[in-house]
């Protein structure tokens, strides 16, 4: 059972935040590729779309894993998700500039 303040809940929260940042990055590249008609931007849109699907899958996987495994699995997942979120935040900051 998922507790409110468990390692799994923090891990799931981080993956949800990653989905939000990844969606913004995808939406930015999608709108840019539509207005500029650039092949490079189209490829970036596809690339960011794959990241969006991956972060959604990670969130769903984390929810299911939290029902079966304890913190031994949650801690490495939390580290991986945190590094992923840092990367998405940096990309988000680059896009905003």
HELIX and SHEET records of a PDB file:
HELIX    1   1 UNK A    7  UNK A   36  1                                  30    
HELIX    2   2 UNK A   39  UNK A   68  1                                  30    
HELIX    3   3 UNK A   71  UNK A   96  1                                  26    
END                                                                             
